[in-house]
Amino acid sequence: MKRFLFAAHPTVGHTQALRAIGRELLSRGHQVRFAVPVMKAVPSFLPVPAPLRSAEHVTAGIRADGFELVPLTLRLSSGIAAFMVARSRGYDELDWAMKLFLGETGGSAAALKRELERAPADVVVADCFHFGAWVAAEASRVPFVPVFHSGLPFPAPGAPPFGSPLSGGDEAESHRRLSQLAARMDSTLNAIRRSHGLKPVEPRMLERPYGTSLNVLTTFEQFELPRPELSKTAAGPMVWAGPCLGTKRPTVAFPWERLEGSSKPLVYVSLGTVFNDQPDVYRVLVDGVHEAGARAVVAAGVSLEAMLKHAHADDVVVKFAPQVELLAKVNAAIVHGGNNSTNEALRAGVPFVSVPFGGEQVMNARRAVALGVARALDVETLSKANVAEALKALFSSDVVERSRMLAKQVPEADGAAVVADALERLLDAAT
């Protein structure tokens, strides 16, 4: 039995792959603890932002998975930053995201270092943006493994800078903003690392896989923009694991029978768990689905009531949907381009429209378009007409076949088992 300490920020996007890997390790007889910021219960009648409300569900899911929960303190400033992430675009969104991640680093590093003293671990595995876990692991001389998702921040030759606007814009300004954010991140991390007696990071550390023991990428090279220099710039070994779903996933009730009885194409519509408080955007997307002669299956989140009123009789509107299972039954999807939705659509061989709001979502959209299996639309210029036009293009036999062939090029094995194997090999080599 080996002892693993996992850590992540409390969103579905940052925890889903880690939870699947952790469940796989539990099934193999290992011990898994999961550190995550915990928000105190807030009465349902208070106007809590969607990202913070969803954190409660994430924490409950971690407990239900059977992990020992290690609660971390969630600062008020982090709650404000999380709210602003969902309300910002482009580099403003990335700026707030960095404030969120870096603002928690010092406190979580100290807390996790104490946790490792209380209950040692053989390895620390964390979301790549949970820098506190990285600092605590290095200070405690424990191997650290960061998990990187799709929409990778690593430079790709000929591609625009990470986080730059989808519709182009001033590339020089994009480089300037990204350089500012990278410098601030390096400076903040170095100050925290010095306080724990650690060496400073090399400049622009997040533009390369920074784990010295192992780096996990929960995507496939076939799904990514070409990065021929990545293995040379990585601080340690890499494993391209693909999407990590695991064999045991929480089931979501869904009216499957309502998908039957119509010859119209089915289009799945979702804006994820952080950006779903967007009823106006949902309305345009669903109107575009109807304009394309299809019907919508909508995972509306907190926009549920608005969409129940707006949807057609043959649409299906739910708060949450079993996304992986549903992608196997639809003709196309419209997503915000988050890591999970993008990789899962690619893995299912389903063409999709991506409507990114910022950060990694823009990179996800670009790579899917480059693969020829998606269309990307700017949320600022979204209209019923351009949604319908994009969907009609995706319904073509060429795009459908390309999507299916791409999915067939990657291994069928679930990424959670691939990562668990790699972690066991890492620890076996160290003994």
Number of C-alpha atoms within 10 A of each C-alpha: 10 17 16 21 28 27 32 26 23 24 20 22 20 23 23 22 24 26 26 25 25 30 25 22 24 19 9 12 11 14 17 23 20 25 26 25 21 20 19 9 8 12 8 8 6 7 9 14 17 18 22 20 19 18 21 18 14 21 22 11 18 22 13 11 16 14 20 15 20 17 16 18 14 19 16 10 13 19 17 15 21 22 20 19 25 21 16 16 21 20 19 17 21 22 23 22 22 19 21 23 18 21 18 22 24 21 17 26 23 17 20 25 22 14 16 17 11 9 11 16 21 17 21 26 27 27 23 23 22 23 23 27 31 29 26 26 24 18 16 17 11 17 20 25 27 26 24 22 23 24 25 24 18 19 17 17 12 8 12 17 21 25 26 25 22 21 11 9 10 10 13 10 11 20 16 13 19 20 14 12 18 19 15 17 19 17 15 15 20 17 14 21 23 12 9 18 11 14 11 14 14 10 12 15 17 17 16 20 27 22 20 15 17 23 26 27 24 26 28 19 14 13 22 19 22 15 12 10 13 16 13 10 13 19 17 16 15 19 17 16 22 29 26 25 22 20 12 10 14 10 8 9 10 15 10 10 7 12 17 8 8 11 8 14 15 22 26 25 23 26 25 21 21 24 19 22 21 16 18 11 18 24 18 17 27 28 22 24 29 19 18 22 13 23 26 28 25 27 25 26 25 21 19 20 14 15 23 17 10 16 20 15 10 16 19 21 26 18 17 18 21 14 16 15 11 17 23 15 15 17 20 27 27 30 23 26 32 30 23 24 25 30 24 22 26 24 26 20 23 27 31 33 28 29 27 27 26 25 26 23 26 26 29 27 27 23 20 26 17 14 17 16 25 28 22 24 19 16 15 11 8 15 18 17 15 18 25 22 16 21 26 16 18 24 16 11 10 12 18 20 15 17 25 17 12 19 19 13 12 15 12 10 13 17 26 26 21 19 27 20 13 18 22 13 11 15 13 10 8 9 5
